[in-house]
Amino acid sequence: MDWLGMLDDHWGWLVFAALLGVGEVLLPGVFLIWVALAAAVTGLIALTLPVSVPVQLLIFALLCLLSVWGGRRWYAANPVNSQDPLLNDRTARLIGEVVLVVEAIEAGRGRVKVGDSVWSCRGPDAPAGSHVRVIGADASVLQVEPA
């Protein structure tokens, strides 16, 4: 017996919305919830209005675009505070660190050792083997001053 064929279209949308909501809980990323919202609203529209499946798909696509756009705007206006705001900004984490010059800084350019890697740097001339302090960064180039 094909019991899925006996279900009305709106139930498919509402079940899809519930599955997306469960997916958001299991795989948090604050993205599926907006698609789930679009599916739920599409299901409610299909429940109240006699619309064909192609029109439902079009409504769902438009609602997906609107809900994701609205969600992005909301999160931009209401950022989530982090316990470690520099978590993904490695250069900002290095500010204040004292590092070793491995290639002399000449004419304002050189290389310094940070942990187990070597970074390009800019700053006043300093011989190899001296120590400098990181005071800023421009992309992946550290700005240094004598320590």
ABEGO torsion letter per residue (X at the ends): XBAAAABBAAAAAAAAAAAAAAAAAABBAGAAAAAAAAAAAAAAAAAABBBBAAAAAAAAAAAAAAAAAAAAAAAAABBBBBABAAAABAAAAABGBBBBBABBBBGGBBBBBBEABBBBBBEBBBBBGBBBBBAEBBEABBBBBBX
